[in-house]
Amino acid sequence: MWKIDPDKTFLRRANNPFDPTLHTHALTGELKGKYACSLTHELRVVFKLHDDIVHLLDIGTHDEVY
């Protein structure tokens, strides 16, 4: 089980998923149109934006989500 401090994560910054501390980037290939960011050094979140809503699609290690 992953241990995440909610005060230092994507959940706290959900109003700005492009906060520089999240290292958010657009994905390519099969995941084109989606974004990824880092919760921790190992843990990633894949999401998409629709209007102003963040839709979480996957959470896991780099190898698990890509």
N, CA, C and O atoms as CSV, one atom per row, in Angstrom:
chain,resi,resn,atom,element,x,y,z
A,1,MET,N,N,0.847,-1.186,0.000
A,1,MET,CA,C,0.000,0.000,0.000
A,1,MET,C,C,0.883,1.237,0.000
A,1,MET,O,O,1.851,1.323,0.756
A,2,TRP,N,N,0.541,2.191,-0.855
A,2,TRP,CA,C,1.296,3.441,-0.929
A,2,TRP,C,C,0.866,4.373,0.190
A,2,TRP,O,O,-0.315,4.460,0.527
A,3,LYS,N,N,1.832,5.061,0.755
A,3,LYS,CA,C,1.554,6.037,1.795
A,3,LYS,C,C,1.794,7.421,1.197
A,3,LYS,O,O,2.913,7.744,0.798
A,4,ILE,N,N,0.745,8.234,1.135
A,4,ILE,CA,C,0.823,9.550,0.499
A,4,ILE,C,C,0.364,10.615,1.478
A,4,ILE,O,O,-0.683,10.480,2.111
A,5,ASP,N,N,1.142,11.660,1.599
A,5,ASP,CA,C,0.769,12.797,2.432
A,5,ASP,C,C,-0.166,13.692,1.621
A,5,ASP,O,O,0.283,14.338,0.674
A,6,PRO,N,N,-1.464,13.747,1.968
A,6,PRO,CA,C,-2.414,14.509,1.151
A,6,PRO,C,C,-2.118,15.999,1.081
A,6,PRO,O,O,-2.597,16.671,0.168
A,7,ASP,N,N,-1.346,16.535,2.017
A,7,ASP,CA,C,-1.017,17.955,1.973
A,7,ASP,C,C,0.049,18.271,0.931
A,7,ASP,O,O,0.256,19.438,0.598
A,8,LYS,N,N,0.723,17.258,0.415
A,8,LYS,CA,C,1.820,17.488,-0.524
A,8,LYS,C,C,1.585,16.782,-1.852
A,8,LYS,O,O,2.542,16.475,-2.563
A,9,THR,N,N,0.368,16.530,-2.185
A,9,THR,CA,C,0.098,15.733,-3.372
A,9,THR,C,C,-0.849,16.403,-4.343
A,9,THR,O,O,-1.315,17.524,-4.143
A,10,PHE,N,N,-1.106,15.671,-5.389
A,10,PHE,CA,C,-2.022,16.083,-6.444
A,10,PHE,C,C,-3.387,16.468,-5.895
A,10,PHE,O,O,-4.007,17.406,-6.396
A,11,LEU,N,N,-3.867,15.767,-4.880
A,11,LEU,CA,C,-5.190,16.061,-4.330
A,11,LEU,C,C,-5.247,17.480,-3.796
A,11,LEU,O,O,-6.253,18.168,-3.966
A,12,ARG,N,N,-4.196,17.916,-3.165
A,12,ARG,CA,C,-4.139,19.278,-2.636
A,12,ARG,C,C,-4.034,20.298,-3.769
A,12,ARG,O,O,-4.537,21.416,-3.655
A,13,ARG,N,N,-3.380,19.906,-4.859
A,13,ARG,CA,C,-3.150,20.827,-5.976
A,13,ARG,C,C,-4.117,20.597,-7.130
A,13,ARG,O,O,-3.878,21.076,-8.239
A,14,ALA,N,N,-5.188,19.882,-6.891
A,14,ALA,CA,C,-6.122,19.534,-7.966
A,14,ALA,C,C,-6.696,20.764,-8.656
A,14,ALA,O,O,-7.095,20.695,-9.818
A,15,ASN,N,N,-6.741,21.884,-7.950
A,15,ASN,CA,C,-7.229,23.106,-8.599
A,15,ASN,C,C,-6.213,23.636,-9.607
A,15,ASN,O,O,-6.549,24.508,-10.408
A,16,ASN,N,N,-4.986,23.134,-9.586
A,16,ASN,CA,C,-3.970,23.482,-10.576
A,16,ASN,C,C,-3.146,22.234,-10.892
A,16,ASN,O,O,-2.062,22.057,-10.336
A,17,PRO,N,N,-3.646,21.367,-11.777
A,17,PRO,CA,C,-2.911,20.144,-12.081
A,17,PRO,C,C,-1.586,20.405,-12.789
A,17,PRO,O,O,-0.809,19.475,-13.007
A,18,PHE,N,N,-1.321,21.665,-13.152
A,18,PHE,CA,C,-0.055,22.007,-13.785
A,18,PHE,C,C,0.891,22.714,-12.818
A,18,PHE,O,O,1.838,23.378,-13.241
A,19,ASP,N,N,0.635,22.571,-11.530
A,19,ASP,CA,C,1.556,23.083,-10.512
A,19,ASP,C,C,2.948,22.513,-10.821
A,19,ASP,O,O,3.082,21.304,-11.010
A,20,PRO,N,N,3.973,23.351,-10.877
A,20,PRO,CA,C,5.310,22.880,-11.255
A,20,PRO,C,C,5.844,21.731,-10.397
A,20,PRO,O,O,6.646,20.930,-10.876
A,21,THR,N,N,5.418,21.641,-9.158
A,21,THR,CA,C,5.918,20.565,-8.297
A,21,THR,C,C,5.398,19.194,-8.707
A,21,THR,O,O,5.937,18.176,-8.272
A,22,LEU,N,N,4.356,19.152,-9.540
A,22,LEU,CA,C,3.795,17.874,-9.987
A,22,LEU,C,C,4.486,17.336,-11.244
A,22,LEU,O,O,4.322,16.165,-11.588
A,23,HIS,N,N,5.254,18.181,-11.925
A,23,HIS,CA,C,5.942,17.766,-13.156
A,23,HIS,C,C,4.954,17.198,-14.177
A,23,HIS,O,O,5.221,16.175,-14.808
A,24,THR,N,N,3.826,17.863,-14.331
A,24,THR,CA,C,2.784,17.424,-15.259
A,24,THR,C,C,3.268,17.558,-16.696
A,24,THR,O,O,3.915,18.539,-17.064
A,25,HIS,N,N,2.943,16.555,-17.496
A,25,HIS,CA,C,3.325,16.586,-18.906
A,25,HIS,C,C,2.281,15.862,-19.751
A,25,HIS,O,O,1.618,14.932,-19.292
A,26,ALA,N,N,2.155,16.313,-20.992
A,26,ALA,CA,C,1.238,15.678,-21.939
A,26,ALA,C,C,1.830,14.348,-22.379
A,26,ALA,O,O,3.044,14.215,-22.537
A,27,LEU,N,N,0.961,13.369,-22.575
A,27,LEU,CA,C,1.394,12.051,-23.011
A,27,LEU,C,C,1.238,11.920,-24.525
A,27,LEU,O,O,0.506,12.684,-25.155
A,28,THR,N,N,1.927,10.952,-25.087
A,28,THR,CA,C,1.900,10.733,-26.531
A,28,THR,C,C,1.528,9.284,-26.825
A,28,THR,O,O,1.299,8.491,-25.912
A,29,GLY,N,N,1.473,8.956,-28.086
A,29,GLY,CA,C,1.162,7.580,-28.489
A,29,GLY,C,C,-0.253,7.196,-28.113
A,29,GLY,O,O,-1.186,7.973,-28.314
A,30,GLU,N,N,-0.419,5.995,-27.564
A,30,GLU,CA,C,-1.744,5.503,-27.175
A,30,GLU,C,C,-2.404,6.375,-26.111
A,30,GLU,O,O,-3.628,6.377,-25.976
A,31,LEU,N,N,-1.598,7.110,-25.361
A,31,LEU,CA,C,-2.125,7.949,-24.281
A,31,LEU,C,C,-2.261,9.418,-24.690
A,31,LEU,O,O,-2.465,10.283,-23.838
A,32,LYS,N,N,-2.148,9.697,-25.976
A,32,LYS,CA,C,-2.273,11.073,-26.461
A,32,LYS,C,C,-3.610,11.660,-26.015
A,32,LYS,O,O,-4.642,10.989,-26.056
A,33,GLY,N,N,-3.575,12.921,-25.589
A,33,GLY,CA,C,-4.773,13.587,-25.087
A,33,GLY,C,C,-4.916,13.484,-23.580
A,33,GLY,O,O,-5.827,14.063,-22.988
A,34,LYS,N,N,-4.003,12.738,-22.966
A,34,LYS,CA,C,-4.006,12.578,-21.511
A,34,LYS,C,C,-2.731,13.199,-20.951
A,34,LYS,O,O,-1.801,13.520,-21.692
A,35,TYR,N,N,-2.706,13.361,-19.643
A,35,TYR,CA,C,-1.564,13.944,-18.956
A,35,TYR,C,C,-1.116,13.014,-17.843
A,35,TYR,O,O,-1.871,12.154,-17.389
A,36,ALA,N,N,0.122,13.198,-17.411
A,36,ALA,CA,C,0.640,12.465,-16.260
A,36,ALA,C,C,1.351,13.448,-15.347
A,36,ALA,O,O,1.887,14.464,-15.791
A,37,CYS,N,N,1.342,13.124,-14.065
A,37,CYS,CA,C,2.087,13.911,-13.089
A,37,CYS,C,C,2.641,12.964,-12.036
A,37,CYS,O,O,2.263,11.794,-11.973
A,38,SER,N,N,3.537,13.484,-11.214
A,38,SER,CA,C,4.202,12.680,-10.195
A,38,SER,C,C,3.659,13.010,-8.819
A,38,SER,O,O,3.657,14.167,-8.400
A,39,LEU,N,N,3.196,11.976,-8.113
A,39,LEU,CA,C,2.808,12.155,-6.713
A,39,LEU,C,C,4.023,12.006,-5.816
A,39,LEU,O,O,4.204,12.758,-4.858
A,40,THR,N,N,4.851,11.022,-6.142
A,40,THR,CA,C,6.105,10.785,-5.435
A,40,THR,C,C,7.142,10.453,-6.495
A,40,THR,O,O,6.850,10.491,-7.691
A,41,HIS,N,N,8.343,10.130,-6.060
A,41,HIS,CA,C,9.385,9.736,-7.008
A,41,HIS,C,C,8.955,8.507,-7.806
A,41,HIS,O,O,9.308,8.381,-8.979
A,42,GLU,N,N,8.206,7.611,-7.194
A,42,GLU,CA,C,7.801,6.364,-7.840
A,42,GLU,C,C,6.365,6.361,-8.354
A,42,GLU,O,O,6.055,5.622,-9.288
A,43,LEU,N,N,5.494,7.156,-7.778
A,43,LEU,CA,C,4.061,7.063,-8.038
A,43,LEU,C,C,3.594,8.120,-9.031
A,43,LEU,O,O,3.889,9.305,-8.879
A,44,ARG,N,N,2.849,7.668,-10.064
A,44,ARG,CA,C,2.352,8.548,-11.112
A,44,ARG,C,C,0.828,8.545,-11.155
A,44,ARG,O,O,0.181,7.584,-10.737
A,45,VAL,N,N,0.269,9.633,-11.667
A,45,VAL,CA,C,-1.168,9.742,-11.915
A,45,VAL,C,C,-1.352,10.076,-13.393
A,45,VAL,O,O,-0.706,10.981,-13.920
A,46,VAL,N,N,-2.232,9.343,-14.047
A,46,VAL,CA,C,-2.615,9.658,-15.422
A,46,VAL,C,C,-4.027,10.223,-15.355
A,46,VAL,O,O,-4.902,9.660,-14.697
A,47,PHE,N,N,-4.238,11.339,-16.041
A,47,PHE,CA,C,-5.550,11.980,-15.992
A,47,PHE,C,C,-5.845,12.670,-17.313
A,47,PHE,O,O,-4.960,12.856,-18.149
A,48,LYS,N,N,-7.102,13.044,-17.483
A,48,LYS,CA,C,-7.471,13.880,-18.618
A,48,LYS,C,C,-8.297,15.035,-18.091
A,48,LYS,O,O,-8.878,14.965,-17.008
A,49,LEU,N,N,-8.337,16.086,-18.866
A,49,LEU,CA,C,-9.104,17.277,-18.513
A,49,LEU,C,C,-10.306,17.378,-19.435
A,49,LEU,O,O,-10.200,17.179,-20.645
A,50,HIS,N,N,-11.431,17.685,-18.853
A,50,HIS,CA,C,-12.634,17.951,-19.642
A,50,HIS,C,C,-13.270,19.186,-19.037
A,50,HIS,O,O,-13.710,19.167,-17.888
A,51,ASP,N,N,-13.319,20.256,-19.809
A,51,ASP,CA,C,-13.708,21.563,-19.287
A,51,ASP,C,C,-12.733,21.889,-18.158
A,51,ASP,O,O,-11.525,21.906,-18.395
A,52,ASP,N,N,-13.199,22.140,-16.969
A,52,ASP,CA,C,-12.302,22.425,-15.844
A,52,ASP,C,C,-12.259,21.268,-14.856
A,52,ASP,O,O,-11.907,21.459,-13.693
A,53,ILE,N,N,-12.613,20.076,-15.307
A,53,ILE,CA,C,-12.674,18.915,-14.414
A,53,ILE,C,C,-11.508,17.979,-14.706
A,53,ILE,O,O,-11.238,17.650,-15.861
A,54,VAL,N,N,-10.821,17.555,-13.650
A,54,VAL,CA,C,-9.738,16.584,-13.750
A,54,VAL,C,C,-10.337,15.194,-13.561
A,54,VAL,O,O,-10.951,14.914,-12.531
A,55,HIS,N,N,-10.160,14.331,-14.549
A,55,HIS,CA,C,-10.647,12.951,-14.479
A,55,HIS,C,C,-9.445,12.035,-14.260
A,55,HIS,O,O,-8.620,11.868,-15.159
A,56,LEU,N,N,-9.344,11.444,-13.075
A,56,LEU,CA,C,-8.251,10.522,-12.778
A,56,LEU,C,C,-8.503,9.210,-13.505
A,56,LEU,O,O,-9.589,8.638,-13.404
A,57,LEU,N,N,-7.504,8.733,-14.237
A,57,LEU,CA,C,-7.645,7.514,-15.027
A,57,LEU,C,C,-6.839,6.352,-14.468
A,57,LEU,O,O,-7.270,5.202,-14.545
A,58,ASP,N,N,-5.667,6.646,-13.905
A,58,ASP,CA,C,-4.808,5.577,-13.405
A,58,ASP,C,C,-3.832,6.143,-12.388
A,58,ASP,O,O,-3.388,7.285,-12.504
A,59,ILE,N,N,-3.507,5.341,-11.403
A,59,ILE,CA,C,-2.510,5.692,-10.391
A,59,ILE,C,C,-1.651,4.462,-10.169
A,59,ILE,O,O,-2.170,3.366,-9.957
A,60,GLY,N,N,-0.336,4.641,-10.217
A,60,GLY,CA,C,0.568,3.517,-9.993
A,60,GLY,C,C,1.998,3.922,-10.281
A,60,GLY,O,O,2.299,5.100,-10.474
A,61,THR,N,N,2.873,2.932,-10.308
A,61,THR,CA,C,4.268,3.202,-10.642
A,61,THR,C,C,4.367,3.524,-12.127
A,61,THR,O,O,3.414,3.334,-12.884
A,62,HIS,N,N,5.516,4.007,-12.525
A,62,HIS,CA,C,5.747,4.339,-13.935
A,62,HIS,C,C,5.410,3.141,-14.821
A,62,HIS,O,O,4.684,3.284,-15.805
A,63,ASP,N,N,5.926,1.976,-14.480
A,63,ASP,CA,C,5.690,0.783,-15.299
A,63,ASP,C,C,4.232,0.340,-15.288
A,63,ASP,O,O,3.767,-0.263,-16.254
A,64,GLU,N,N,3.517,0.624,-14.229
A,64,GLU,CA,C,2.115,0.213,-14.141
A,64,GLU,C,C,1.183,1.083,-14.988
A,64,GLU,O,O,0.195,0.584,-15.526
A,65,VAL,N,N,1.481,2.352,-15.108
A,65,VAL,CA,C,0.542,3.258,-15.782
A,65,VAL,C,C,0.888,3.542,-17.242
A,65,VAL,O,O,0.041,4.035,-17.987
A,66,TYR,N,N,2.118,3.241,-17.665
A,66,TYR,CA,C,2.502,3.518,-19.059
A,66,TYR,C,C,2.568,2.239,-19.858
A,66,TYR,O,O,2.874,2.270,-21.050
